[in-house]
């Protein structure tokens, strides 16, 4: 048998002569640290994706603009959104200032909080503990007129499909949803209300920039 082979027959594994025990342990610790960091990163990304997919309301921030250009002040309002193929599409009322702001400056940011029932949200707020949220920066873009009907129809089908699934849920789940207050309505009910409103909306695309998302505790 080769005495320099790391595994000697009939005995415990041995290290090659050119590698010290301390160096071998250091390499092992480094590999474990890298694996742990990778696992943590994936976990954070999954949490961000789950929060984004579970909600339908967000706070959109754009830069205020006037005839002279951007002032640098930030305008914020609550908007509805849906995610299609990983891309957030914003449903913004026609009279919202965002529609004017992005003509001058397309930069914006989007903040989405994890959906929390109304009473629990009040409790968390009373102890100064906010629910986890995702923050993204990017560009808020107007869509081509030809694409708007396609996206709108896709939204409608997705909303109706989701509402049907919620209405066909088990008795226990449907009881909880039906007994929830207005501040604790389900995602499907929130999106369905958009179809029943007479107000006009614009559909804007939020193109995520380099900072994809930040999981804030």
C-alpha positions in Angstrom: 0.0 0.0 0.0 1.1 3.6 -0.7 2.1 5.1 2.7 1.4 8.6 1.3 -2.2 7.8 0.4 -4.7 9.6 2.6 -6.5 6.4 3.4 -4.3 3.5 4.7 -5.7 0.0 4.6 -6.9 -1.4 7.8 -6.7 1.9 9.7 -8.2 5.3 10.2 -7.8 8.0 7.5 -4.5 9.8 7.5 -3.6 13.2 6.1 -1.2 13.6 3.2 2.3 14.7 4.5 2.2 18.1 2.7 -1.0 19.1 4.5 -0.9 19.8 8.3 -3.8 19.0 10.6 -4.3 22.7 11.4 -4.5 23.6 7.7 -6.9 20.8 7.0 -9.2 22.0 9.9 -9.0 25.6 8.6 -10.1 24.4 5.1 -13.0 22.5 6.6 -14.1 25.5 8.7 -13.9 27.8 5.7 -16.0 25.4 3.6 -18.6 25.1 6.4 -18.7 28.9 6.7 -19.2 29.3 2.9 -22.0 26.7 2.9 -23.7 28.4 5.9 -23.4 31.9 4.2 -24.9 30.4 0.9 -27.7 28.8 2.9 -28.5 32.1 4.7 -28.4 34.0 1.4 -30.9 31.6 -0.3 -33.1 31.7 2.8 -33.2 35.6 2.7 -34.0 35.5 -1.1 -36.8 33.0 -0.5 -38.3 35.1 2.3 -38.2 38.2 0.0 -39.9 36.3 -2.7 -42.6 34.9 -0.3 -43.4 38.3 1.1 -43.7 39.8 -2.4 -45.9 37.0 -3.6 -48.2 37.0 -0.6 -49.2 40.6 -0.6 -51.0 42.9 -3.0 -50.3 46.3 -1.5 -47.0 48.3 -1.4 -45.7 51.8 -0.8 -44.3 53.3 -4.0 -41.8 56.2 -3.7 -41.0 58.4 -6.7 -39.3 61.8 -6.9 -41.5 64.8 -7.1 -41.4 66.8 -10.3 -42.6 70.1 -11.7 -42.1 72.1 -14.9 -38.4 72.8 -13.9 -37.6 69.1 -13.4 -37.1 66.9 -10.3 -36.9 68.7 -7.0 -35.4 65.8 -5.1 -38.3 65.5 -2.7 -39.9 62.1 -2.4 -43.6 61.4 -2.9 -45.1 58.2 -1.4 -48.5 56.5 -1.7 -50.0 53.1 -1.3 -50.5 51.2 -4.5 -51.7 47.7 -5.5 -49.5 45.3 -7.5 -49.2 41.9 -9.0 -46.2 39.8 -9.9 -46.0 38.3 -13.4 -43.0 36.2 -14.3 -41.0 37.7 -11.5 -41.8 41.3 -12.5 -43.9 43.5 -10.2 -46.6 45.4 -12.1 -48.1 48.4 -10.3 -51.8 49.3 -10.4 -51.8 53.0 -9.9 -54.9 55.3 -9.9 -54.9 57.7 -12.9 -55.0 60.8 -10.6 -51.9 59.7 -8.6 -48.9 61.9 -8.8 -46.6 59.0 -9.6 -47.9 59.1 -13.2 -46.5 62.6 -13.5 -43.3 62.1 -11.5 -42.0 59.2 -13.7 -42.2 61.3 -16.8 -39.4 63.5 -15.5 -37.5 60.8 -13.4 -38.2 57.1 -13.6 -36.3 56.2 -10.5 -38.4 54.8 -7.7 -38.5 52.4 -4.8 -41.0 49.9 -3.6 -41.6 48.7 0.0 -43.8 45.6 0.7 -44.7 44.5 4.2 -45.5 40.9 5.1 -49.3 40.6 5.4 -50.3 40.6 9.1 -53.9 40.4 10.5 -55.3 43.8 11.6 -55.3 43.1 15.4 -51.8 41.6 15.3 -50.5 44.5 13.3 -51.8 46.9 15.9 -50.1 44.9 18.6 -46.8 44.8 16.8 -47.0 48.6 16.2 -47.7 49.2 19.9 -44.4 47.5 20.9 -42.5 49.2 18.1 -42.0 46.0 16.2 -42.7 46.2 12.5 -43.5 43.0 10.4 -40.8 41.9 8.0 -40.7 43.8 4.7 -39.0 43.9 1.3 -37.5 47.1 -0.1 -36.5 47.3 -3.7 -35.1 50.1 -5.9 -35.4 50.4 -9.7 -37.2 52.2 -12.4 -41.0 52.8 -12.7 -41.8 52.5 -16.4 -44.9 53.3 -18.4 -46.0 50.4 -20.7 -46.7 50.4 -24.4 -50.3 50.9 -25.2 -50.4 47.6 -27.0 -49.3 45.6 -24.0 -51.7 47.1 -21.4 -54.8 45.1 -22.5 -52.8 41.9 -22.5 -51.4 42.5 -18.9 -54.9 43.7 -17.7 -56.5 40.5 -19.0 -53.8 38.4 -17.5 -54.4 40.2 -14.1 -58.2 39.5 -14.4 -57.7 35.8 -15.0 -55.2 35.4 -12.2 -57.4 37.3 -9.7 -60.6 35.3 -10.6 -58.6 32.0 -10.4 -57.2 32.9 -7.0 -60.6 34.0 -5.7 -62.1 30.8 -6.9 -59.5 28.7 -5.1 -60.1 30.7 -1.9 -63.8 30.3 -2.1 -63.4 26.5 -2.6 -61.2 26.2 0.5 -62.1 23.9 3.4 -64.8 24.9 5.8 -62.3 25.9 8.5 -60.3 28.2 6.1 -63.4 29.8 4.6 -64.8 30.5 8.0 -61.6 32.3 9.1 -61.6 34.3 5.9 -65.3 35.3 6.1 -65.0 36.3 9.7 -62.0 38.6 9.1 -62.4 42.3 9.5 -61.9 44.8 6.7 -58.3 45.4 7.8 -57.6 41.6 7.6 -59.1 40.7 4.3 -57.4 38.1 2.2 -55.2 38.8 -0.8 -57.8 37.4 -3.2 -60.5 39.7 -1.8 -58.2 42.7 -2.0 -57.4 42.0 -5.6 -61.0 41.2 -6.5 -62.1 44.6 -5.2 -60.0 46.2 -7.9 -62.2 44.6 -10.6 -65.3 45.9 -9.0 -64.2 49.5 -8.6 -65.2 52.1 -11.2 -62.0 54.1 -10.8 -59.5 54.1 -13.6 -56.0 52.8 -13.2 -52.7 52.8 -15.0 -50.5 49.8 -15.1 -46.8 50.5 -14.6 -43.9 48.1 -14.7 -41.4 48.2 -11.8 -38.1 47.2 -13.3 -35.9 46.0 -10.4 -32.4 47.5 -10.3 -29.1 46.2 -9.0 -30.3 46.1 -5.4 -33.0 43.4 -5.9 -34.4 43.2 -2.4 -33.6 43.7 1.2 -35.1 41.6 3.9 -35.7 44.0 6.8 -36.4 42.6 10.3 
